[in-house]
Amino acid sequence: MLLPYLHENLTEAGCDEAGRGCLAGAVYAAAVILPRDFRDGRLNDSKQLTERQRYALREVIEREAVAWAVGVVSPQEIDEVNILRASILAMHRALDGLSVRPQHVLVDGNRFRPYRDVPHTTVVKGDGKYLSIAAASILAKTYRDDYMLRLHGEFPGYGWDRNKGYPTRQHREAIAKYGTTPYHRLTFNLLGRDRQLALDFG
């Protein structure tokens, strides 16, 4: 059973990101403030849910949340600042988009940079522990999936409708065959270790 909050008397926003380990596409993050009495037994870490469950819960979250927002950092920005900073920046942008200012931020993972003067707590595997982080994980995941499906329409050869930009064998083989797109993260090891070494030294 996920916990409704860490601090009962504070307006608390949950934050999570999606797409950090991908070879292509932006990184997405979401911030969600849920009502104190919010309960939905289906809500869980987005990775534990089916696609249909995630999209059904997105409708519930958007309808019932006190406030929610999504933040995006482009592949070019990721290459400029590195993926950790980009993930945190995406969460900051999501927090910027909230219509209600949180008094505390719950962040999935163990790394974060302070957001303005708002206290925060990092929680390892927080999307399986707190409702607000789980809600943020669902929004970040579904909005990023929608984005990758749009990119797939532009570049159908990379299988982004299935792999969503993650480093699958199919994705890496497509990069080797077709080259990169404007959406690939050029600072990442796009071909895999052995093939990248061959490329670097060949």
Secondary structure, DSSP 4 states (H G I P E B T S, - for coil): --BS-SSTTS-EEEEEEE-TT-SBS-EEEEEEE--TT---TT---GGGS-HHHHHHHHHHHHHH-SEEEEEEE-HHHHHHH-HHHHHHHHHHHHHHT-SS--SEEEEESS----BTTB-EEEETTGGGTBHHHHHHHHHHHHHHHHHHHHHHHH-GGG-HHHHTT---HHHHHHHHHH---TTB-TTS--S-HHHHHHHHH-
